[in-house]
Amino acid sequence: MHDTDDFDDEFTGPSRSQLRRDALDIFKLAEALASLSDAQLARVPLDEDLLAEVQRTRAITSHIARKRQTQFLAKQLRKQDDEAIEPIRKALAHDRTAAHREAAALHRVEVWRERLLEQGDEALAEFIAAHPAADRQQLRQLVRNALAERKANKPPHAYRELFRALRDATAAAVDEIDDAAEE
């Protein structure tokens, strides 16, 4: 017979499933670090040893070898304590949110460009009201040129120039708002 009193039913630590989930999270963190560009990697707070491992991982191009090196990088990350890992996670999350904001800003510029091409002066007046620093004449000329390009089936040079001008105008408005908020 088994004596049930010999076994301690008290929970002593995380389950195997939880340990696996944690290891998978660290592996995904290692993959994310390995996929960063040099500029993005410079913003992540890594000690010299981890930075060297990330650079070694990035240098490998073979799929299987890179996966093996990424697993080794994850092992090195698991050796770190949570206080060292948390700033890395925060830096990656910050980069992700910044990328989402930039993508959203570009989508807004694309919407403005299409509105300008479809609605003309009415949309231009709304854009100028929202972004008073924008050059009305330049935008009107670019809209005319983009429409002429479309009709003539020419390459979209003015179409792209219109996008750049709108992007610059919206960026200037965001910079002005940021400057006003700092004061």
C-alpha positions as CSV (number, residue, x, y, z in Angstrom):
1,M,0.0,0.0,0.0
2,H,1.1,3.5,-0.6
3,D,1.1,5.9,2.2
4,T,-0.4,9.2,0.9
5,D,1.1,11.1,3.8
6,D,4.6,10.7,2.2
7,F,3.7,13.0,-0.7
8,D,3.5,16.7,-0.2
9,D,0.5,18.1,-2.1
10,E,1.7,21.6,-1.7
11,F,2.7,23.5,-4.8
12,T,6.4,24.0,-5.0
13,G,6.9,25.9,-8.2
14,P,5.8,26.6,-11.7
15,S,4.3,23.7,-13.7
16,R,6.2,22.1,-16.6
17,S,3.7,23.7,-19.0
18,Q,4.5,27.1,-17.5
19,L,8.2,26.5,-17.8
20,R,7.7,25.6,-21.4
21,R,5.7,28.8,-22.1
22,D,8.4,30.9,-20.4
23,A,11.1,29.2,-22.5
24,L,9.1,29.8,-25.6
25,D,8.6,33.5,-24.7
26,I,12.4,33.8,-24.2
27,F,13.0,32.1,-27.6
28,K,10.6,34.6,-29.3
29,L,12.5,37.4,-27.6
30,A,15.8,36.0,-28.9
31,E,14.3,35.8,-32.4
32,A,13.1,39.4,-32.1
33,L,16.5,40.5,-31.1
34,A,18.2,38.7,-33.9
35,S,15.8,40.3,-36.5
36,L,16.5,43.9,-35.4
37,S,18.5,46.3,-37.5
38,D,21.7,47.8,-36.2
39,A,20.0,51.1,-35.3
40,Q,17.2,49.3,-33.5
41,L,19.7,47.0,-31.7
42,A,21.6,50.0,-30.5
43,R,18.5,51.2,-28.6
44,V,18.1,47.9,-26.7
45,P,19.9,47.8,-23.3
46,L,22.1,44.7,-23.7
47,D,25.3,43.8,-21.9
48,E,28.3,43.1,-24.0
49,D,28.1,39.3,-23.9
50,L,24.4,39.3,-25.0
51,L,25.1,41.9,-27.7
52,A,27.9,39.7,-29.0
53,E,25.6,36.7,-29.1
54,V,22.9,38.6,-30.9
55,Q,25.5,39.8,-33.5
56,R,26.7,36.2,-33.9
57,T,23.1,35.0,-34.4
58,R,22.5,37.8,-37.0
59,A,25.6,36.8,-38.9
60,I,24.4,33.3,-39.6
61,T,22.4,32.8,-42.8
62,S,21.7,29.1,-42.8
63,H,18.2,28.4,-41.5
64,I,19.1,25.4,-39.3
65,A,22.3,26.9,-38.0
66,R,20.5,30.2,-37.3
67,K,17.8,28.4,-35.4
68,R,20.4,26.6,-33.3
69,Q,22.2,29.8,-32.6
70,T,18.9,31.5,-31.7
71,Q,18.3,28.7,-29.2
72,F,21.7,29.3,-27.7
73,L,20.9,33.0,-27.5
74,A,17.7,32.1,-25.7
75,K,19.6,30.0,-23.3
76,Q,21.9,32.9,-22.5
77,L,18.8,35.1,-22.0
78,R,17.2,32.6,-19.7
79,K,20.4,32.8,-17.5
80,Q,19.6,36.5,-17.0
81,D,17.4,37.5,-14.1
82,D,14.0,39.1,-14.7
83,E,15.4,42.6,-13.9
84,A,17.8,42.3,-16.9
85,I,15.2,40.9,-19.3
86,E,12.4,43.4,-18.5
87,P,14.2,46.5,-20.0
88,I,14.8,44.5,-23.2
89,R,11.1,43.7,-23.5
90,K,10.2,47.3,-22.9
91,A,12.6,48.5,-25.5
92,L,11.2,46.1,-28.1
93,A,7.6,47.0,-27.2
94,H,8.4,50.7,-27.5
95,D,9.9,50.0,-31.0
96,R,6.7,48.1,-31.9
97,T,4.4,50.9,-30.9
98,A,6.5,53.5,-32.6
99,A,6.4,51.4,-35.8
100,H,2.6,51.1,-35.5
101,R,2.3,54.9,-35.1
102,E,4.5,55.6,-38.1
103,A,2.5,53.1,-40.2
104,A,-0.7,54.8,-39.1
105,A,0.6,58.2,-40.0
106,L,1.6,57.0,-43.5
107,H,-1.9,55.5,-43.9
108,R,-3.4,58.9,-43.0
109,V,-1.2,60.6,-45.6
110,E,-2.4,58.1,-48.2
111,V,-6.0,58.8,-47.3
112,W,-5.4,62.6,-47.7
113,R,-3.7,62.0,-51.0
114,E,-6.7,60.0,-52.4
115,R,-9.1,62.6,-51.0
116,L,-7.2,65.4,-52.7
117,L,-7.3,63.6,-56.0
118,E,-11.0,62.7,-55.7
119,Q,-12.4,65.9,-54.1
120,G,-10.0,68.5,-55.3
121,D,-10.3,72.0,-53.7
122,E,-12.7,71.0,-51.0
123,A,-10.3,68.4,-49.6
124,L,-7.4,70.9,-50.1
125,A,-9.2,73.5,-48.0
126,E,-9.8,70.9,-45.2
127,F,-6.1,69.9,-45.3
128,I,-4.9,73.5,-45.2
129,A,-7.2,74.1,-42.3
130,A,-5.7,71.1,-40.4
131,H,-2.1,71.9,-41.5
132,P,-1.8,75.7,-42.0
133,A,2.0,75.5,-42.6
134,A,1.4,73.5,-45.8
135,D,2.0,75.2,-49.2
136,R,-1.4,75.5,-50.8
137,Q,-0.1,76.4,-54.3
138,Q,2.4,73.5,-54.4
139,L,-0.2,71.0,-53.3
140,R,-2.7,72.3,-55.8
141,Q,-0.1,72.0,-58.6
142,L,0.9,68.5,-57.5
143,V,-2.8,67.4,-57.5
144,R,-3.2,68.7,-61.0
145,N,-0.1,67.0,-62.2
146,A,-1.0,63.7,-60.6
147,L,-4.4,63.8,-62.2
148,A,-2.9,64.6,-65.6
149,E,-0.5,61.7,-65.1
150,R,-3.3,59.3,-64.4
151,K,-5.2,60.4,-67.5
152,A,-2.1,60.1,-69.7
153,N,-1.1,56.7,-68.2
154,K,2.3,58.2,-67.3
155,P,4.6,57.0,-64.4
156,P,3.3,58.4,-61.1
157,H,6.0,61.0,-60.4
158,A,3.7,63.8,-59.3
159,Y,1.6,61.2,-57.4
160,R,4.7,60.3,-55.3
161,E,5.7,64.0,-55.0
162,L,2.2,64.7,-53.6
163,F,2.7,62.0,-51.0
164,R,6.0,63.4,-50.0
165,A,4.6,66.9,-49.7
166,L,1.7,65.7,-47.6
167,R,3.9,63.6,-45.4
168,D,6.3,66.6,-44.8
169,A,3.3,68.9,-44.0
170,T,1.8,66.4,-41.5
171,A,5.2,65.8,-39.9
172,A,5.8,69.5,-39.5
173,A,2.4,69.8,-37.8
174,V,3.3,66.9,-35.4
175,D,6.6,68.6,-34.7
176,E,4.9,71.8,-33.8
177,I,2.5,70.0,-31.5
178,D,5.4,68.3,-29.8
179,D,7.3,71.6,-29.4
180,A,4.2,73.2,-27.9
181,A,3.7,70.3,-25.5
182,E,7.3,70.6,-24.3
183,E,7.0,74.3,-23.4
